[in-house]
Amino acid sequence: MGADLSSGFGIELELDEGQRRKLGLAERQSLRVVHAGGRLVLLERVGGDSANALPWDRDLVLTADARAFPLADVLSMLHDAGKSGFLAFCQGEVEKSVYLNRGEVVFATSNQTVDRLGECLLRAGSIDLEQLRETERTWAPPMRFGKVLVERGLLTPRELWNGVKFQVEEIVRSLFSHTAGNVYFWEGAVQPDNVVRLSLPTRRLVAEGLERRDELLKFVATLEDPRVTVVAGDHKGRDRSASERVLVDTLEQEQTFLGVCRRTGLDPLSAARTIQLLCLVGAVRVEQGGAADPLGPPRVQGEDALREHVLNYAKLLAELTAPLVAVEGAEAVGRRLGCVVEESATRFPELLGDLKLGTGGILDPEELTRRALRLARNRERTVSEALGGLVAYLEFELKNSPHIDEPDRFLDAVEELRAKVEA
C-alpha cells in the first residue's frame, strides 16, 4: 500500500482504486495508521463523511474483545484508575464512543438510529411521536436537531440540556447489552466535538446499564415465546438504519423472533433493542396469539405499579397540604413547600429538579409519573425517598401549626393512604 507501517501514528495510506473499492471507502475517504506493533495493525477510516474521528495522536493503551472482557469490566477499570481519554466500541455496523475525564463520563456518541437525540427524547417522554416526525420533516443537516426542537417551541433550552444528558446516559447504558465486539482506549485529554461537556458518575451508569441489560434479556425471553409474533406496522415517515430496514423487510417472510434473528444475522439482544425502538415509533407491533391480542410497545418494567405509587403519594401530599392552605392561604404554603422541593431536588434532580408546583403547593401526578418512568433504576425507592421527605415535612408542619388545634384528626384521616405508600 505504499507506506512503512512501522514508522508511527498518523500515516495516511496510498491506495489504488481497486483497493479502495475492496475496503468500501467512500469518495475522499482514506485510511490512516492508528497503531502498528507486534501482531496488530490498527487503521482508521478518515475523511469524507467519517464521523467520530479517533484521537490518533493519543496513545492506544488498551484493546479488548468484549467476549472475554465485558464492557462493564473495562469501563469500571478505567473509572477506578481515574483515566482520561477516548473509548471506542465496534461491533459490525455498530460504533459507539465514550469520552472520559478522570474516570467519569463527559460525553458519548453513537452511529445507531436508536441512540439519536430524537429517539432518546421520545423514549424519555419529552416529545411525542407526531412531534418527532414533524421535526424530522423540517430538519436537515448541518442544523442541530435539538436547536430545531427549541425553535419550534417543543422544548425549552433547559429541557434540551436534560435531553442531551439523557441521550449520553442512554448510549453508555446501552453498551452493556453487547456481548461481543472490540474495545479500544486512547489515553489522554480529549475534548468532545460538541459544546456539551457533562460530568456523569461512571459507576452509576455501569450499574444502570447492567440492570437495563437484564430487562432486555427478559424482553428477549418474551419474544422467544412461540406464540409471540412481530408484525410490520407503519412504514412511513422515518429514516431507518440499515439493521432497522433489514428487520422490517424480513417481517414480510418471517414473523417469529428467532426466525427474524436467523434471517437478519442479528444477535438476539441487538434484534430485541431494535424491535423496542420500532415498536415505539409504530413501525412494528409485538403480538401474542394473533392481532386480537397485541402486546404493543414493550412497557417499562413495573410501570403500572409505579404509576399507582406516584398517584398515591400525590394524593397523600394534597390531603396533607389542604388543612394548611385552609388556614394560611395557598400562596404562603406553596412558597414554603416550594423551598423544600428545591432543597430536595439537590438529592433527587431527575425527579424534582425545576418541578413547578400548582396552587398551594400541589404536585402534578402526571408530571411526577413521567419523570419517575425516566429513572433508570430503583424507581419506586427513589419516589419513596423523595416524596416521603415531603410527606414528613408536611406532617411536621401540621403538628406544629399554631393555627390548627387538632392535627391528629387530619393525620388519622390519611392513615390508609400512608399505609399504601409505605407497603
N, C-alpha and C positions, 0 to 999 in steps of 0.2 A: 504493500500500500504506500510505499514511498516515504517511510518515516522510521527513525530509530526509536522504538518504544521505550527503551531503557533510559532515555535522556531526561525524563522528568514529567511534571504536570503540564497540562495546557497545550500539548502538541495537537495541532489540527491535522487530520489525516487527508492525504491527497487521494481521491477516489475517482475511478473512471465511471462512465455512465452505467455500465453493466454491474459494477459493484454497488453503486448507489441504488440501482433497481432491486438487487437481491436483498439489500439491507432495509428496503422500504423507506428510504429517505425522501422527504418531500423537496420541492424546489427551494433552493437557498439553504437547505439543511446540510450539515456535515457532522463528522464525528470528532470528538476531542478526547485525548487520553486523560483519565482522571487518576488512574493508578496502574502501575506496571511493576511487578516484582514477584519473584518466585513462580508459582503456577498461575497467578491471577493477573489478567489484563482487564481493566475496567474502562469502558468507553462511555461517553456521554453524547447524546444527540443534541446538537446546538443549532441555533439559527432558525430562520423561518418562523413558524408559529409555535416553536417548542416552549412549553410552559415549565414553570418551577425549575429553572436552571440551577444545577447543583453548584455549590460553592467550591469549585475545583482548586482554588488557591488555598484551601484549608487542608489539614492533614486528615486523610482517611484512616481512622483509628480502629474501626470495628466493622466487620462484615459477619453476617449470621444467616443461617437457614431457619426460618420460623418453625419448621417441623421439629427441629432439635432444641431451639431456644425460643420459646413463646415470646411474643411481643411484650406481654405484661412483665416478664422477667427482664427483658432488655431495657425497657423504659424505667422500671424500678431501679435497676442497677445504675443507670445514668443519673437518676434523681438522687440516689444515695451518695453517689460520688460527686454530686454538685457540678456536673458537666454542662458546658455551654456549647452549642453547635446545632447542626442540622441533621435530622434523622430522616432517611428516605426509605419507604417501603414499596416494593414492587411485586405484583403477582399477576401475570398475564397482562391484561389491559389496565389493571388497577394500579394507580400511582398515588400515593399519599405521602405527605411530609409533615414533620413536626419541628418547630423551632424551639430550642431550649435556651434558657438563661439561668445559669447556676442551678440546674436541675429542674427548674419549673417551666411549664409550657407557656410560651408567649404568643404563639401563632401556629396555625396548621392549614394545610391546603389539600385539595383532592381533585382528581380529574373525573370523579364519578357524579352523574346527574343527581343521585340520591343525596349527595352532600352539598349541592348548590344552595346558595342562600335562600332562594325562593322556596325550595322543598323543605329546608330546615324551619323556615318561618311557618310553613303550612303545618308541619308536624307539631310545632310549638303552639299552634292556635292563634298566632299573631295576625295571620291573614287567612282568608278562606280560599277555596279552590277557584271561584269565579274571579276574585281579585288577583290571584296568581296568573290565571290565563289572560286576563285583560292586560296586566302589566307586561307579560311576555310578548303580547302583540304589539305593544308600543315601544318596547325596549330594543336597543340594538347596540352592540359593542362599538366603540370602546366605552360607552356610558356605563357607569356603575349601576347595577341593578338596584341596590339599596337606595341610591340617590333618587331613582325614578319613583320608588315607593314613597319616599318622603315628599317629593314634588307633587305626587298625586293625592297627598293627604291621607294615605293609608297607614303611615307610621309617623311618629314623632322622631326627631333625632335621637332622643334617649331610648326609645323603643328599638330603633335601628341598632344602636350600640349594644343593647341587650341581645338583639337577634344575632349580631356578628359573634358575640361571645358564645351564645348557644350553638352557633354553627361550628365554631372551633372545637367546643367541647364534644359535639356530636361526632366530628371527624376523629378525634382522639379516641372516644369511646368505641367507635366502630372498628378500630384497628384490632381489637381483641377477639373479634369474630372470625378472623383469618387464621387458619391453622397451617397454612403453607405460604411460601413466598420468601423473598430475600430482603434483608435489612442492612442498611449502610449508615454509618455515622461519621460525619466530619466534625472534628473538634475545632472550636474557635468561635469568637464572637461573630454572630450572623444577624444582620438586620433584615427582617421580612420586607418584601417588596410591597408594602401596604402601610397606610397611615396608622393602622390599628396595631398596637402592641399591648398585649394583655399580660397578666400575671396570674396564672391559674395553678391551683395545687395539683401537682402531678400525681401524688399518692391517691388523692380522692378520685381523680379521673380514671386511674387504673382500677380502683375498686368498683366504680360505677360501670366501667367497661366490661369487667368480668360478670357483673350482675346482668348487664344488657345481653351479653353472650348467652347466659343461662336462660334468659327469657326467650331469646331467639331459638335456642335448642328446643324449648317447649313448643314453639310455633312450628318448628320442623316436624316434631312428633305428631302434631295435629294434621299437618299437610300430608304426612305419610300414611294416614288412615285411608284404606282403600275406598271408603265411602265418600271421601272428600275429593272434589274436582276444582280445577282452576279454569275459569271461563273468561274469554275476552269480553271487554266492555266497550267503553268509549274510546275510539282510536283517534279522535280529533284534538286539535289544539295543543299539541305537545311535541317538543323536540327531544327525542329519546336518545339515550346512549346506545352503543352497539349491543350490549347484553340485553337491554330492555327490548330493543327491536327484535332480536333473535327469539327472546322468550315469548313475546306476544305473537309473532308469526308461527311459532311452534304450536300454539294453542289451537290452530286450525286442524292439526292432525292428532295432537295428544293433549289430554286434559288432566291426567294424573300427575302428581308431583314428581314421583320417581321417574316416570316416563319423560317428563319435561327435562329433568336433570340429565338423563341419558342422551336425549336428542340435542340439547344445547351445549353439553360438555361443562355446565356449571356445577360446582360443588354445592351440596345441599344448603349450607349456610349462606353462600352468596346468592343462590336462587331464592331462598326464603326472604332475604333482605330486599331483593329486587321486587318480589311479589308484594311485600309490605308497602313499598312506595307506590307501585302500580295500583294497588287497592285504594290507597289514599287519594290518588288523582282520578279514580274512576276508570282506569284503563283495563282492570281485570276485577273479577269477583271470585271469592273463595266460597264454594257451596258444599253443603253436606246433604247427601240424599237427593240431589236434583235441585232445580231452580226454585222449587217451592220452599226450600229450607236454606236460604243463603246465610253464610257466616258473615259476609261483608268484610270491610277492612278490619284487620286484627286490632282488638281493643287493648288498651293499656291494662296490664295485669292488675286485677282488683279495682278496676275503675268504678264500678257501681258502688262498692263498699266505701271507696274513698269519697265519692260524691255525697253519700249519706253522712259520712263522718264530718265533712266540711259543713254540710247543711245543718247538722245538729249543733255544731259549735256556733254557727252564725245565729241560730235561734236562741241559744243559751246567752250569747253576748247581748242580743237585742232585749231579752227578758230582764237581764241584769241592769241594762242601761235605762230602761223605761222609767223606773221609780226615781232615778236621779234626775232625769230630764224633767219629770213632772214637778219637782220641787225647785230645781235650779235653772231650768231652761236649756234648750238644745245647744245654744252657742257655747256656754261655759263647759258643759260636759264634753261636747265634741272637741273643744280645744284641748282639754286635759287628756282625753283618750288619744287624740292625735299625737301628742308629745310621747305618750307611752308606746304607741305603734312605731313612731320614728326611732325611739331608742331600741326597741325590739328588732327593728329592721337591720341593725348592725350585726345581729346574730343570725337572722333569717332573711337575707336580702332578696332571695329568689321568691319568697312567699309574701313578704311585707314591704319590700323596697318601693318607695314612691306610691304607696297604696293610698288612694283617695277615699276618704270616709264620707258617708252620707250625712244627712241632717241628724244631729245628736250623736254622732259617732257610729252610725250604723255601718256595718261592713257588708259589701255586696257579695252574696254567696256565689254567684256565677263567676265573678272575677277571682274570688279565692279558689274556686274549683279549677278554673283554667290554669291558675298559677300552680296549684298543687299537682295537677296532671303533668306539668312540665318538669317537676322534680324527678331527678334520675334515680333516686334510691331512697329508702326509708321514708316513703311519703307520709304514711299515717303517723309515724313517730314525730316527724318534723311538724306536721299540722298540730299534733297534740301539744308539743313543747311550745310552739309559737303562740297558738291561740289559747292554750292553757294558761300562759303567762298573763294574757289579757283578762281571762276569767278571774284569776287570782287577784289582779289589781281591782277589778270592779267589785268583787266581794269585799275587799278591804275598804273600799270607798263606802259601800252600803253600811258596813258595820260601824264605821266611824263618822258617818254624816251627821252633823248636828241638826239637820232638817228632817231626818227620818227616825221616828220614835220606835218602831218595831221592825228592825231589819230582818229578824229571823223569819217573819212570815213571808217575806219575798224570797229568801233563800230556800225555805221549805217548799215553796211553790215550784221551784226549778229543780228539785232533787231528782225527779225522774229523768229530766234531760241530762243532768250532770252524770247520772249513772250510765246513760247511753254513751257519752263521750269517753268515759273512763273505762268502759267494758273492754 
